Structure formats: structure tokens, C-alpha cells
Amino acid sequence: MPNIRQQEKRVRQASRQRIENLRWRSTAKTLMRRLRNAAEQGDAATVTASHRELVSWLDKAASRGSLHKNTAARRKAQAARIAASQPEPTAPTKSTK
């Protein structure tokens, strides 16, 4: 238990920061899980949307320091491999009958 006022403040700050960093890391894992599930189901549109959301989230987490930049890059590469394994979504074609 800290005896100095500044140490007490640092303990409070570290606790808040730990909880906030946990939120960023946990959400990144959830988004990766959603991407994998969409890839398993074969829904190309959902895969594309999930990949875009995950990459954005990882970039934000790395920029604020919740994830190390190399960790974010590694996870983005893993996500890109998952997304690349799916065919690109195609626009519906008009039938001329």
C-alpha cells in the first residue's frame, strides 16, 4: 500500500488504464472471432465488413498504446489471410429475360 500521495494517485491511474486497455484488447479478440465465424460460414460481405472493422480497431488500439504496434500488425496480417481465403463479394447481376 503506498504511503505517498503521488503513489496513491499513480495506483488509481494505473487501475483505470488497465481496465481501459483490457476493453481494447478484449474487443479486438471479439472482432477477430466474428471474422473467423463469418469466414467459416462463407458470407463474403460479412467477412469484408468484419475485416474492415477489425483493422480499424487494431489501428486505434495500437495508436493509443493498448496494443503494441507489432502485435497489431501481426493480427492484421492474420485477419488479411482469413479475409483473402474468401471469394470477393460480387454485385448482383441483372437478368435480361
Biopython code that builds the backbone (N, CA, C, O; Angstrom):
import numpy as np
from Bio.PDB.StructureBuilder import StructureBuilder

atoms = [
    (1, "MET", "N", (0.843, -1.177, 0.000)),
    (1, "MET", "CA", (0.000, 0.000, 0.000)),
    (1, "MET", "C", (0.893, 1.246, 0.000)),
    (1, "MET", "O", (1.771, 1.371, 0.854)),
    (2, "PRO", "N", (0.687, 2.143, -0.918)),
    (2, "PRO", "CA", (1.545, 3.327, -0.986)),
    (2, "PRO", "C", (1.297, 4.281, 0.180)),
    (2, "PRO", "O", (0.182, 4.419, 0.683)),
    (3, "ASN", "N", (2.369, 4.923, 0.579)),
    (3, "ASN", "CA", (2.295, 5.878, 1.680)),
    (3, "ASN", "C", (2.340, 7.320, 1.200)),
    (3, "ASN", "O", (1.993, 8.240, 1.940)),
    (4, "ILE", "N", (2.763, 7.510, -0.025)),
    (4, "ILE", "CA", (2.934, 8.850, -0.563)),
    (4, "ILE", "C", (1.737, 9.177, -1.457)),
    (4, "ILE", "O", (1.230, 8.315, -2.174)),
    (5, "ARG", "N", (1.300, 10.419, -1.403)),
    (5, "ARG", "CA", (0.102, 10.829, -2.125)),
    (5, "ARG", "C", (0.231, 10.608, -3.632)),
    (5, "ARG", "O", (-0.725, 10.166, -4.270)),
    (6, "GLN", "N", (1.382, 10.903, -4.206)),
    (6, "GLN", "CA", (1.587, 10.710, -5.638)),
    (6, "GLN", "C", (1.529, 9.229, -6.004)),
    (6, "GLN", "O", (1.024, 8.866, -7.067)),
    (7, "GLN", "N", (2.045, 8.382, -5.127)),
    (7, "GLN", "CA", (1.978, 6.937, -5.394)),
    (7, "GLN", "C", (0.530, 6.455, -5.373)),
    (7, "GLN", "O", (0.136, 5.614, -6.182)),
    (8, "GLU", "N", (-0.250, 6.988, -4.453)),
    (8, "GLU", "CA", (-1.666, 6.618, -4.391)),
    (8, "GLU", "C", (-2.380, 7.014, -5.685)),
    (8, "GLU", "O", (-3.202, 6.265, -6.211)),
    (9, "LYS", "N", (-2.049, 8.202, -6.182)),
    (9, "LYS", "CA", (-2.651, 8.666, -7.422)),
    (9, "LYS", "C", (-2.240, 7.765, -8.591)),
    (9, "LYS", "O", (-3.072, 7.429, -9.434)),
    (10, "ARG", "N", (-0.970, 7.375, -8.645)),
    (10, "ARG", "CA", (-0.495, 6.507, -9.713)),
    (10, "ARG", "C", (-1.189, 5.142, -9.662)),
    (10, "ARG", "O", (-1.462, 4.554, -10.709)),
    (11, "VAL", "N", (-1.472, 4.642, -8.487)),
    (11, "VAL", "CA", (-2.185, 3.373, -8.348)),
    (11, "VAL", "C", (-3.597, 3.510, -8.911)),
    (11, "VAL", "O", (-4.079, 2.617, -9.608)),
    (12, "ARG", "N", (-4.263, 4.634, -8.608)),
    (12, "ARG", "CA", (-5.609, 4.861, -9.153)),
    (12, "ARG", "C", (-5.572, 4.966, -10.672)),
    (12, "ARG", "O", (-6.402, 4.377, -11.364)),
    (13, "GLN", "N", (-4.596, 5.725, -11.191)),
    (13, "GLN", "CA", (-4.486, 5.902, -12.638)),
    (13, "GLN", "C", (-4.187, 4.573, -13.328)),
    (13, "GLN", "O", (-4.782, 4.254, -14.358)),
    (14, "ALA", "N", (-3.273, 3.807, -12.762)),
    (14, "ALA", "CA", (-2.903, 2.525, -13.368)),
    (14, "ALA", "C", (-4.093, 1.584, -13.401)),
    (14, "ALA", "O", (-4.266, 0.826, -14.355)),
    (15, "SER", "N", (-4.907, 1.630, -12.369)),
    (15, "SER", "CA", (-6.093, 0.773, -12.328)),
    (15, "SER", "C", (-7.075, 1.138, -13.437)),
    (15, "SER", "O", (-7.600, 0.262, -14.124)),
    (16, "ARG", "N", (-7.322, 2.445, -13.609)),
    (16, "ARG", "CA", (-8.217, 2.885, -14.681)),
    (16, "ARG", "C", (-7.653, 2.524, -16.058)),
    (16, "ARG", "O", (-8.386, 2.066, -16.934)),
    (17, "GLN", "N", (-6.347, 2.734, -16.241)),
    (17, "GLN", "CA", (-5.723, 2.443, -17.522)),
    (17, "GLN", "C", (-5.756, 0.948, -17.829)),
    (17, "GLN", "O", (-5.949, 0.558, -18.981)),
    (18, "ARG", "N", (-5.572, 0.116, -16.818)),
    (18, "ARG", "CA", (-5.593, -1.332, -17.006)),
    (18, "ARG", "C", (-6.963, -1.793, -17.490)),
    (18, "ARG", "O", (-7.065, -2.634, -18.383)),
    (19, "ILE", "N", (-8.008, -1.238, -16.897)),
    (19, "ILE", "CA", (-9.376, -1.588, -17.297)),
    (19, "ILE", "C", (-9.652, -1.128, -18.727)),
    (19, "ILE", "O", (-10.266, -1.859, -19.504)),
    (20, "GLU", "N", (-9.206, 0.068, -19.076)),
    (20, "GLU", "CA", (-9.426, 0.592, -20.421)),
    (20, "GLU", "C", (-8.651, -0.228, -21.459)),
    (20, "GLU", "O", (-9.176, -0.529, -22.531)),
    (21, "ASN", "N", (-7.402, -0.590, -21.139)),
    (21, "ASN", "CA", (-6.618, -1.408, -22.057)),
    (21, "ASN", "C", (-7.241, -2.790, -22.224)),
    (21, "ASN", "O", (-7.201, -3.358, -23.315)),
    (22, "LEU", "N", (-7.811, -3.329, -21.162)),
    (22, "LEU", "CA", (-8.486, -4.625, -21.233)),
    (22, "LEU", "C", (-9.666, -4.555, -22.191)),
    (22, "LEU", "O", (-9.915, -5.499, -22.942)),
    (23, "ARG", "N", (-10.394, -3.440, -22.171)),
    (23, "ARG", "CA", (-11.528, -3.271, -23.075)),
    (23, "ARG", "C", (-11.072, -3.300, -24.532)),
    (23, "ARG", "O", (-11.714, -3.935, -25.368)),
    (24, "TRP", "N", (-9.977, -2.621, -24.840)),
    (24, "TRP", "CA", (-9.475, -2.583, -26.214)),
    (24, "TRP", "C", (-9.012, -3.965, -26.659)),
    (24, "TRP", "O", (-9.311, -4.392, -27.774)),
    (25, "ARG", "N", (-8.282, -4.666, -25.788)),
    (25, "ARG", "CA", (-7.781, -5.994, -26.155)),
    (25, "ARG", "C", (-8.921, -6.991, -26.299)),
    (25, "ARG", "O", (-8.926, -7.796, -27.230)),
    (26, "SER", "N", (-9.872, -6.946, -25.399)),
    (26, "SER", "CA", (-10.998, -7.872, -25.429)),
    (26, "SER", "C", (-11.845, -7.669, -26.678)),
    (26, "SER", "O", (-12.260, -8.639, -27.312)),
    (27, "THR", "N", (-12.102, -6.427, -27.031)),
    (27, "THR", "CA", (-12.901, -6.146, -28.221)),
    (27, "THR", "C", (-12.173, -6.599, -29.478)),
    (27, "THR", "O", (-12.808, -7.068, -30.423)),
    (28, "ALA", "N", (-10.846, -6.464, -29.503)),
    (28, "ALA", "CA", (-10.076, -6.925, -30.655)),
    (28, "ALA", "C", (-10.228, -8.434, -30.819)),
    (28, "ALA", "O", (-10.359, -8.926, -31.940)),
    (29, "LYS", "N", (-10.212, -9.168, -29.711)),
    (29, "LYS", "CA", (-10.397, -10.621, -29.773)),
    (29, "LYS", "C", (-11.799, -10.964, -30.262)),
    (29, "LYS", "O", (-11.976, -11.891, -31.053)),
    (30, "THR", "N", (-12.788, -10.225, -29.794)),
    (30, "THR", "CA", (-14.168, -10.469, -30.211)),
    (30, "THR", "C", (-14.328, -10.226, -31.703)),
    (30, "THR", "O", (-14.980, -11.011, -32.392)),
    (31, "LEU", "N", (-13.742, -9.151, -32.207)),
    (31, "LEU", "CA", (-13.843, -8.841, -33.631)),
    (31, "LEU", "C", (-13.135, -9.897, -34.477)),
    (31, "LEU", "O", (-13.599, -10.227, -35.569)),
    (32, "MET", "N", (-12.015, -10.431, -33.982)),
    (32, "MET", "CA", (-11.314, -11.498, -34.699)),
    (32, "MET", "C", (-12.181, -12.760, -34.722)),
    (32, "MET", "O", (-12.230, -13.463, -35.731)),
    (33, "ARG", "N", (-12.848, -13.038, -33.636)),
    (33, "ARG", "CA", (-13.736, -14.203, -33.567)),
    (33, "ARG", "C", (-14.898, -14.051, -34.554)),
    (33, "ARG", "O", (-15.280, -15.012, -35.222)),
    (34, "ARG", "N", (-15.452, -12.847, -34.642)),
    (34, "ARG", "CA", (-16.540, -12.600, -35.598)),
    (34, "ARG", "C", (-16.054, -12.798, -37.035)),
    (34, "ARG", "O", (-16.781, -13.341, -37.867)),
    (35, "LEU", "N", (-14.834, -12.362, -37.324)),
    (35, "LEU", "CA", (-14.280, -12.531, -38.665)),
    (35, "LEU", "C", (-14.123, -14.015, -38.989)),
    (35, "LEU", "O", (-14.481, -14.456, -40.081)),
    (36, "ARG", "N", (-13.590, -14.782, -38.044)),
    (36, "ARG", "CA", (-13.419, -16.222, -38.278)),
    (36, "ARG", "C", (-14.762, -16.914, -38.487)),
    (36, "ARG", "O", (-14.897, -17.767, -39.364)),
    (37, "ASN", "N", (-15.755, -16.543, -37.678)),
    (37, "ASN", "CA", (-17.080, -17.149, -37.823)),
    (37, "ASN", "C", (-17.689, -16.814, -39.181)),
    (37, "ASN", "O", (-18.288, -17.680, -39.821)),
    (38, "ALA", "N", (-17.544, -15.581, -39.623)),
    (38, "ALA", "CA", (-18.073, -15.183, -40.925)),
    (38, "ALA", "C", (-17.358, -15.938, -42.041)),
    (38, "ALA", "O", (-17.984, -16.321, -43.029)),
    (39, "ALA", "N", (-16.046, -16.154, -41.888)),
    (39, "ALA", "CA", (-15.285, -16.879, -42.907)),
    (39, "ALA", "C", (-15.720, -18.340, -42.962)),
    (39, "ALA", "O", (-15.810, -18.924, -44.042)),
    (40, "GLU", "N", (-15.985, -18.924, -41.807)),
    (40, "GLU", "CA", (-16.436, -20.318, -41.769)),
    (40, "GLU", "C", (-17.805, -20.477, -42.419)),
    (40, "GLU", "O", (-18.082, -21.493, -43.056)),
    (41, "GLN", "N", (-18.655, -19.474, -42.258)),
    (41, "GLN", "CA", (-19.984, -19.543, -42.845)),
    (41, "GLN", "C", (-19.968, -19.208, -44.334)),
    (41, "GLN", "O", (-20.929, -19.497, -45.047)),
    (42, "GLY", "N", (-18.881, -18.601, -44.802)),
    (42, "GLY", "CA", (-18.740, -18.312, -46.216)),
    (42, "GLY", "C", (-19.465, -17.069, -46.697)),
    (42, "GLY", "O", (-19.698, -16.915, -47.896)),
    (43, "ASP", "N", (-19.824, -16.184, -45.783)),
    (43, "ASP", "CA", (-20.524, -14.956, -46.152)),
    (43, "ASP", "C", (-19.493, -13.883, -46.495)),
    (43, "ASP", "O", (-18.910, -13.264, -45.604)),
    (44, "ALA", "N", (-19.274, -13.671, -47.784)),
    (44, "ALA", "CA", (-18.205, -12.775, -48.233)),
    (44, "ALA", "C", (-18.451, -11.330, -47.819)),
    (44, "ALA", "O", (-17.508, -10.626, -47.457)),
    (45, "ALA", "N", (-19.698, -10.875, -47.866)),
    (45, "ALA", "CA", (-19.990, -9.490, -47.495)),
    (45, "ALA", "C", (-19.708, -9.252, -46.010)),
    (45, "ALA", "O", (-19.162, -8.214, -45.636)),
    (46, "THR", "N", (-20.082, -10.213, -45.173)),
    (46, "THR", "CA", (-19.836, -10.087, -43.737)),
    (46, "THR", "C", (-18.347, -10.160, -43.444)),
    (46, "THR", "O", (-17.853, -9.455, -42.564)),
    (47, "VAL", "N", (-17.627, -11.005, -44.171)),
    (47, "VAL", "CA", (-16.177, -11.111, -43.989)),
    (47, "VAL", "C", (-15.515, -9.773, -44.288)),
    (47, "VAL", "O", (-14.661, -9.317, -43.528)),
    (48, "THR", "N", (-15.903, -9.148, -45.383)),
    (48, "THR", "CA", (-15.319, -7.863, -45.758)),
    (48, "THR", "C", (-15.604, -6.788, -44.712)),
    (48, "THR", "O", (-14.715, -6.023, -44.337)),
    (49, "ALA", "N", (-16.841, -6.737, -44.247)),
    (49, "ALA", "CA", (-17.209, -5.735, -43.244)),
    (49, "ALA", "C", (-16.496, -6.000, -41.920)),
    (49, "ALA", "O", (-16.013, -5.068, -41.277)),
    (50, "SER", "N", (-16.430, -7.262, -41.513)),
    (50, "SER", "CA", (-15.761, -7.612, -40.258)),
    (50, "SER", "C", (-14.273, -7.305, -40.334)),
    (50, "SER", "O", (-13.682, -6.823, -39.368)),
    (51, "HIS", "N", (-13.668, -7.587, -41.486)),
    (51, "HIS", "CA", (-12.236, -7.322, -41.651)),
    (51, "HIS", "C", (-11.948, -5.826, -41.548)),
    (51, "HIS", "O", (-10.999, -5.413, -40.882)),
    (52, "ARG", "N", (-12.767, -5.028, -42.206)),
    (52, "ARG", "CA", (-12.575, -3.576, -42.177)),
    (52, "ARG", "C", (-12.703, -3.046, -40.744)),
    (52, "ARG", "O", (-11.902, -2.218, -40.312)),
    (53, "GLU", "N", (-13.704, -3.524, -40.017)),
    (53, "GLU", "CA", (-13.911, -3.073, -38.640)),
    (53, "GLU", "C", (-12.751, -3.495, -37.740)),
    (53, "GLU", "O", (-12.296, -2.715, -36.904)),
    (54, "LEU", "N", (-12.273, -4.731, -37.910)),
    (54, "LEU", "CA", (-11.173, -5.239, -37.093)),
    (54, "LEU", "C", (-9.889, -4.445, -37.331)),
    (54, "LEU", "O", (-9.204, -4.072, -36.379)),
    (55, "VAL", "N", (-9.562, -4.185, -38.595)),
    (55, "VAL", "CA", (-8.337, -3.452, -38.918)),
    (55, "VAL", "C", (-8.388, -2.045, -38.333)),
    (55, "VAL", "O", (-7.395, -1.554, -37.796)),
    (56, "SER", "N", (-9.535, -1.405, -38.438)),
    (56, "SER", "CA", (-9.691, -0.067, -37.868)),
    (56, "SER", "C", (-9.491, -0.097, -36.355)),
    (56, "SER", "O", (-8.807, 0.757, -35.791)),
    (57, "TRP", "N", (-10.088, -1.077, -35.716)),
    (57, "TRP", "CA", (-9.996, -1.190, -34.247)),
    (57, "TRP", "C", (-8.555, -1.451, -33.819)),
    (57, "TRP", "O", (-8.081, -0.859, -32.850)),
    (58, "LEU", "N", (-7.850, -2.339, -34.539)),
    (58, "LEU", "CA", (-6.463, -2.640, -34.188)),
    (58, "LEU", "C", (-5.568, -1.415, -34.353)),
    (58, "LEU", "O", (-4.679, -1.177, -33.536)),
    (59, "ASP", "N", (-5.803, -0.641, -35.409)),
    (59, "ASP", "CA", (-5.021, 0.582, -35.613)),
    (59, "ASP", "C", (-5.240, 1.570, -34.472)),
    (59, "ASP", "O", (-4.292, 2.181, -33.978)),
    (60, "LYS", "N", (-6.484, 1.720, -34.061)),
    (60, "LYS", "CA", (-6.784, 2.636, -32.957)),
    (60, "LYS", "C", (-6.167, 2.146, -31.659)),
    (60, "LYS", "O", (-5.624, 2.942, -30.893)),
    (61, "ALA", "N", (-6.243, 0.847, -31.401)),
    (61, "ALA", "CA", (-5.682, 0.286, -30.169)),
    (61, "ALA", "C", (-4.168, 0.466, -30.146)),
    (61, "ALA", "O", (-3.598, 0.771, -29.099)),
    (62, "ALA", "N", (-3.520, 0.281, -31.276)),
    (62, "ALA", "CA", (-2.067, 0.445, -31.327)),
    (62, "ALA", "C", (-1.672, 1.906, -31.174)),
    (62, "ALA", "O", (-0.663, 2.214, -30.540)),
    (63, "SER", "N", (-2.461, 2.806, -31.752)),
    (63, "SER", "CA", (-2.098, 4.221, -31.672)),
    (63, "SER", "C", (-2.241, 4.768, -30.256)),
    (63, "SER", "O", (-1.521, 5.689, -29.871)),
    (64, "ARG", "N", (-3.165, 4.207, -29.478)),
    (64, "ARG", "CA", (-3.332, 4.704, -28.115)),
    (64, "ARG", "C", (-2.488, 3.924, -27.109)),
    (64, "ARG", "O", (-2.442, 4.284, -25.933)),
    (65, "GLY", "N", (-1.816, 2.853, -27.564)),
    (65, "GLY", "CA", (-0.888, 2.128, -26.696)),
    (65, "GLY", "C", (-1.485, 0.929, -25.989)),
    (65, "GLY", "O", (-0.814, 0.327, -25.150)),
    (66, "SER", "N", (-2.706, 0.562, -26.290)),
    (66, "SER", "CA", (-3.295, -0.612, -25.660)),
    (66, "SER", "C", (-2.709, -1.897, -26.213)),
    (66, "SER", "O", (-2.616, -2.898, -25.503)),
    (67, "LEU", "N", (-2.316, -1.872, -27.472)),
    (67, "LEU", "CA", (-1.629, -2.988, -28.117)),
    (67, "LEU", "C", (-0.314, -2.476, -28.669)),
    (67, "LEU", "O", (-0.223, -1.338, -29.129)),
    (68, "HIS", "N", (0.704, -3.320, -28.621)),
    (68, "HIS", "CA", (1.971, -2.962, -29.238)),
    (68, "HIS", "C", (1.770, -2.928, -30.749)),
    (68, "HIS", "O", (0.958, -3.681, -31.287)),
    (69, "LYS", "N", (2.506, -2.055, -31.431)),
    (69, "LYS", "CA", (2.291, -1.894, -32.867)),
    (69, "LYS", "C", (2.602, -3.173, -33.635)),
    (69, "LYS", "O", (1.952, -3.450, -34.643)),
    (70, "ASN", "N", (3.578, -3.959, -33.187)),
    (70, "ASN", "CA", (3.884, -5.213, -33.871)),
    (70, "ASN", "C", (2.781, -6.249, -33.643)),
    (70, "ASN", "O", (2.488, -7.050, -34.530)),
    (71, "THR", "N", (2.181, -6.233, -32.473)),
    (71, "THR", "CA", (1.066, -7.135, -32.195)),
    (71, "THR", "C", (-0.110, -6.788, -33.099)),
    (71, "THR", "O", (-0.748, -7.674, -33.668)),
    (72, "ALA", "N", (-0.388, -5.515, -33.225)),
    (72, "ALA", "CA", (-1.479, -5.085, -34.101)),
    (72, "ALA", "C", (-1.181, -5.466, -35.546)),
    (72, "ALA", "O", (-2.079, -5.916, -36.258)),
    (73, "ALA", "N", (0.049, -5.297, -35.988)),
    (73, "ALA", "CA", (0.420, -5.652, -37.358)),
    (73, "ALA", "C", (0.279, -7.156, -37.580)),
    (73, "ALA", "O", (-0.197, -7.586, -38.631)),
    (74, "ARG", "N", (0.684, -7.944, -36.612)),
    (74, "ARG", "CA", (0.573, -9.397, -36.729)),
    (74, "ARG", "C", (-0.889, -9.831, -36.826)),
    (74, "ARG", "O", (-1.239, -10.679, -37.647)),
    (75, "ARG", "N", (-1.725, -9.254, -35.996)),
    (75, "ARG", "CA", (-3.150, -9.604, -36.019)),
    (75, "ARG", "C", (-3.825, -9.126, -37.300)),
    (75, "ARG", "O", (-4.732, -9.786, -37.807)),
    (76, "LYS", "N", (-3.391, -7.989, -37.823)),
    (76, "LYS", "CA", (-3.934, -7.510, -39.103)),
    (76, "LYS", "C", (-3.535, -8.456, -40.229)),
    (76, "LYS", "O", (-4.327, -8.707, -41.138)),
    (77, "ALA", "N", (-2.320, -8.980, -40.178)),
    (77, "ALA", "CA", (-1.877, -9.928, -41.198)),
    (77, "ALA", "C", (-2.669, -11.231, -41.101)),
    (77, "ALA", "O", (-3.041, -11.809, -42.122)),
    (78, "GLN", "N", (-2.924, -11.691, -39.885)),
    (78, "GLN", "CA", (-3.738, -12.897, -39.703)),
    (78, "GLN", "C", (-5.143, -12.673, -40.255)),
    (78, "GLN", "O", (-5.706, -13.540, -40.923)),
    (79, "ALA", "N", (-5.695, -11.503, -39.969)),
    (79, "ALA", "CA", (-7.041, -11.181, -40.452)),
    (79, "ALA", "C", (-7.056, -11.094, -41.979)),
    (79, "ALA", "O", (-8.023, -11.514, -42.615)),
    (80, "ALA", "N", (-5.997, -10.556, -42.562)),
    (80, "ALA", "CA", (-5.929, -10.449, -44.021)),
    (80, "ALA", "C", (-5.891, -11.829, -44.657)),
    (80, "ALA", "O", (-6.502, -12.048, -45.703)),
    (81, "ARG", "N", (-5.176, -12.766, -44.030)),
    (81, "ARG", "CA", (-5.145, -14.136, -44.557)),
    (81, "ARG", "C", (-6.519, -14.780, -44.499)),
    (81, "ARG", "O", (-6.925, -15.478, -45.428)),
    (82, "ILE", "N", (-7.236, -14.544, -43.404)),
    (82, "ILE", "CA", (-8.588, -15.097, -43.277)),
    (82, "ILE", "C", (-9.500, -14.475, -44.324)),
    (82, "ILE", "O", (-10.268, -15.180, -44.978)),
    (83, "ALA", "N", (-9.421, -13.162, -44.485)),
    (83, "ALA", "CA", (-10.283, -12.470, -45.446)),
    (83, "ALA", "C", (-9.933, -12.859, -46.882)),
    (83, "ALA", "O", (-10.819, -12.945, -47.732)),
    (84, "ALA", "N", (-8.656, -13.093, -47.154)),
    (84, "ALA", "CA", (-8.239, -13.439, -48.516)),
    (84, "ALA", "C", (-8.681, -14.842, -48.897)),
    (84, "ALA", "O", (-8.790, -15.156, -50.082)),
    (85, "SER", "N", (-8.934, -15.682, -47.917)),
    (85, "SER", "CA", (-9.353, -17.043, -48.226)),
    (85, "SER", "C", (-10.794, -17.094, -48.723)),
    (85, "SER", "O", (-11.244, -18.120, -49.233)),
    (86, "GLN", "N", (-11.508, -15.995, -48.574)),
    (86, "GLN", "CA", (-12.904, -15.918, -49.014)),
    (86, "GLN", "C", (-12.981, -15.260, -50.379)),
    (86, "GLN", "O", (-12.193, -14.361, -50.674)),
    (87, "PRO", "N", (-13.925, -15.694, -51.227)),
    (87, "PRO", "CA", (-14.094, -15.018, -52.514)),
    (87, "PRO", "C", (-14.648, -13.616, -52.303)),
    (87, "PRO", "O", (-15.369, -13.352, -51.341)),
    (88, "GLU", "N", (-14.299, -12.730, -53.217)),
    (88, "GLU", "CA", (-14.780, -11.347, -53.139)),
    (88, "GLU", "C", (-16.292, -11.311, -53.340)),
    (88, "GLU", "O", (-16.822, -12.082, -54.140)),
    (89, "PRO", "N", (-16.996, -10.431, -52.629)),
    (89, "PRO", "CA", (-18.438, -10.322, -52.853)),
    (89, "PRO", "C", (-18.708, -9.755, -54.248)),
    (89, "PRO", "O", (-18.067, -8.794, -54.674)),
    (90, "THR", "N", (-19.644, -10.349, -54.935)),
    (90, "THR", "CA", (-19.958, -9.884, -56.280)),
    (90, "THR", "C", (-21.275, -9.142, -56.253)),
    (90, "THR", "O", (-22.172, -9.453, -55.470)),
    (91, "ALA", "N", (-21.373, -8.148, -57.131)),
    (91, "ALA", "CA", (-22.610, -7.385, -57.236)),
    (91, "ALA", "C", (-23.647, -8.249, -57.937)),
    (91, "ALA", "O", (-23.308, -9.002, -58.849)),
    (92, "PRO", "N", (-24.890, -8.152, -57.528)),
    (92, "PRO", "CA", (-25.922, -8.940, -58.197)),
    (92, "PRO", "C", (-26.069, -8.493, -59.648)),
    (92, "PRO", "O", (-26.047, -7.301, -59.954)),
    (93, "THR", "N", (-26.217, -9.467, -60.525)),
    (93, "THR", "CA", (-26.351, -9.151, -61.939)),
    (93, "THR", "C", (-27.818, -9.094, -62.320)),
    (93, "THR", "O", (-28.652, -9.798, -61.750)),
    (94, "LYS", "N", (-28.122, -8.244, -63.293)),
    (94, "LYS", "CA", (-29.497, -8.122, -63.763)),
    (94, "LYS", "C", (-29.754, -9.196, -64.802)),
    (94, "LYS", "O", (-28.955, -9.402, -65.716)),
    (95, "SER", "N", (-30.852, -9.861, -64.652)),
    (95, "SER", "CA", (-31.189, -10.852, -65.653)),
    (95, "SER", "C", (-32.065, -10.203, -66.712)),
    (95, "SER", "O", (-33.021, -9.493, -66.402)),
    (96, "THR", "N", (-31.726, -10.454, -67.941)),
    (96, "THR", "CA", (-32.494, -9.865, -69.047)),
    (96, "THR", "C", (-33.349, -10.953, -69.677)),
    (96, "THR", "O", (-32.890, -11.699, -70.542)),
    (97, "LYS", "N", (-34.561, -11.030, -69.245)),
    (97, "LYS", "CA", (-35.478, -12.038, -69.785)),
    (97, "LYS", "C", (-36.577, -11.388, -70.543)),
    (97, "LYS", "O", (-37.450, -12.073, -71.074)),
]
sb = StructureBuilder()
sb.init_structure("model")
sb.init_model(0)
sb.init_chain("A")
sb.init_seg("    ")
for serial, (resi, resn, name, xyz) in enumerate(atoms, 1):
    if name == "N":
        sb.init_residue(resn, " ", resi, " ")
    sb.init_atom(name, np.array(xyz, "f"), 0.0, 1.0, " ", f" {name:<3s}", serial, name[0])
structure = sb.get_structure()
